[in-house]
Amino acid sequence: MADIQTSIVTEDKDTQEGRYLIFSIDDESYGIEIRYVTEIIGIQTITGVPELPDYVKGIINLRGKIIPVMDVRLRFKKEPREYSDRTCIIVVDIMGMSVGLIVDSVSEVVTINEADISELPYIRQGYQNHYVKKIGKIGDEVRLLLDCEKLLTDEDVESLNEVL
């Protein structure tokens, strides 16, 4: 994990193009654009805050800065699970706000060429996936590439701004 964190912090904007941080929830792998990621930390003590959505677990104090943390597992409507030594918090900058994303594990930073990124297939009328932006192909494997800015609704941002 330390190697991943170091590589994220030292990269400039030009070298971040097409690069994704890969993390897992259950057996599914997701990617988020590296440009959103500020750091990766281990799970910490989370202070709960009343009246936030269930998937927003609360806040942490990260070197004097108060950051809300969201459990991505709950955001994706999956069963809750005990945090382990593999559980990480990915600190991202979404709409000018630092937010921690709790994930089961972080695996690597990969480069996905534009030619290996495709749109979501049409599934059915009336179905809209709010979080997955595109699909990245890495060899024979597929990674769901998330739209970080859609992980929080406008109402979530408003609620969190009132708390912070």
ZIWORA-V819090 format. One record per residue. N is the residue number from 1. RES is the residue in one small letter. D_LAST is the distance of its C-alpha to the last C-alpha in Angstrom with 1 decimal. Layout:
[[N & RES & D_LAST] [N & RES & D_LAST]]
//
This chain:
[[1 & m & 28.4] [2 & a & 28.5] [3 & d & 30.9] [4 & i & 28.7] [5 & q & 25.7] [6 & t & 28.0] [7 & s & 29.5] [8 & i & 26.2] [9 & v & 25.0] [10 & t & 28.5] [11 & e & 29.2] [12 & d & 29.1] [13 & k & 28.4] [14 & d & 32.1] [15 & t & 32.6] [16 & q & 29.6] [17 & e & 31.4] [18 & g & 32.4] [19 & r & 30.7] [20 & y & 28.7] [21 & l & 27.0] [22 & i & 28.7] [23 & f & 27.2] [24 & s & 28.5] [25 & i & 27.7] [26 & d & 30.8] [27 & d & 33.7] [28 & e & 32.1] [29 & s & 31.1] [30 & y & 28.4] [31 & g & 27.7] [32 & i & 24.8] [33 & e & 25.4] [34 & i & 25.1] [35 & r & 23.6] [36 & y & 20.2] [37 & v & 20.3] [38 & t & 19.0] [39 & e & 20.0] [40 & i & 21.1] [41 & i & 20.5] [42 & g & 22.0] [43 & i & 20.3] [44 & q & 18.3] [45 & t & 17.3] [46 & i & 14.5] [47 & t & 12.7] [48 & g & 12.9] [49 & v & 10.5] [50 & p & 12.8] [51 & e & 13.6] [52 & l & 12.3] [53 & p & 15.3] [54 & d & 17.5] [55 & y & 17.1] [56 & v & 13.4] [57 & k & 14.2] [58 & g & 10.9] [59 & i & 9.1] [60 & i & 11.1] [61 & n & 11.5] [62 & l & 13.4] [63 & r & 15.3] [64 & g & 12.7] [65 & k & 9.9] [66 & i & 7.2] [67 & i & 8.1] [68 & p & 8.3] [69 & v & 12.1] [70 & m & 14.6] [71 & d & 18.2] [72 & v & 20.3] [73 & r & 23.3] [74 & l & 21.8] [75 & r & 20.6] [76 & f & 24.3] [77 & k & 25.5] [78 & k & 27.2] [79 & e & 28.0] [80 & p & 25.5] [81 & r & 26.8] [82 & e & 26.4] [83 & y & 24.7] [84 & s & 27.4] [85 & d & 28.0] [86 & r & 28.0] [87 & t & 24.5] [88 & c & 22.2] [89 & i & 18.7] [90 & i & 18.9] [91 & v & 16.0] [92 & v & 16.2] [93 & d & 15.0] [94 & i & 14.8] [95 & m & 14.7] [96 & g & 13.2] [97 & m & 10.2] [98 & s & 10.9] [99 & v & 11.5] [100 & g & 13.8] [101 & l & 16.9] [102 & i & 18.9] [103 & v & 22.6] [104 & d & 25.9] [105 & s & 27.1] [106 & v & 27.2] [107 & s & 30.7] [108 & e & 31.2] [109 & v & 30.6] [110 & v & 33.3] [111 & t & 34.7] [112 & i & 35.6] [113 & n & 38.0] [114 & e & 37.5] [115 & a & 40.9] [116 & d & 39.5] [117 & i & 36.5] [118 & s & 37.4] [119 & e & 36.0] [120 & l & 35.3] [121 & p & 38.5] [122 & y & 39.0] [123 & i & 38.8] [124 & r & 39.3] [125 & q & 38.9] [126 & g & 35.7] [127 & y & 33.9] [128 & q & 31.0] [129 & n & 29.0] [130 & h & 25.4] [131 & y & 24.4] [132 & v & 27.6] [133 & k & 28.5] [134 & k & 31.8] [135 & i & 34.0] [136 & g & 35.0] [137 & k & 38.4] [138 & i & 38.9] [139 & g & 42.6] [140 & d & 43.3] [141 & e & 39.7] [142 & v & 37.0] [143 & r & 33.2] [144 & l & 30.9] [145 & l & 28.8] [146 & l & 25.3] [147 & d & 23.5] [148 & c & 20.1] [149 & e & 18.7] [150 & k & 20.0] [151 & l & 18.3] [152 & l & 15.3] [153 & t & 16.4] [154 & d & 15.3] [155 & e & 14.3] [156 & d & 12.1] [157 & v & 10.3] [158 & e & 10.1] [159 & s & 8.9] [160 & l & 6.1] [161 & n & 5.2] [162 & e & 5.7] [163 & v & 3.8] [164 & l & 0.0]]
//
